[in-house]
Amino acid sequence: MPPKGRIVVDDRYCKGCELCIVECPQNVMELDLSRLTPKGYHPAHLKTEGCTGCAVCALVCPEAAITVYRETVQRGES
């Protein structure tokens, strides 16, 4: 089972440059055309499930607007 992740994009910093979208290896991000940030940009968001929490999006974001959360899997005791 692949790991699961999610992102939170800080609208105060996202400028809709799309670098995160282009570099996402899972191809699960897009610009949210239904809303604007306070600075007038369409922010990035997850368009579908499939985020693995790899954090490539956060690494390439020039504004450090993305926080990645990765679900940890608890292994049972053997």
C-alpha positions, 0 to 999 in steps of 0.5 A: 500500500503506497503511503498517503499524504496531503498538503496545505497551501498557504494562500498568503504566499502562493502566487500560482506559479505552477512549479509544484504542479509541474513537478508533482510525480503523482500528477495530483495537483492543479490550480484552484480556478474557483478562488483567488488568494488575497494577492489575486492568484489562483492557488495550487491544491490537490485535484484528486487523491493519490498524494504520497506525501513525497514533498517534492511540491514543497521543495520546489515552491519558491515561496515556501507556501506548501506544507506536506503531511504524510500519514504514518503507518503503525506496524503491529508487534510481531 
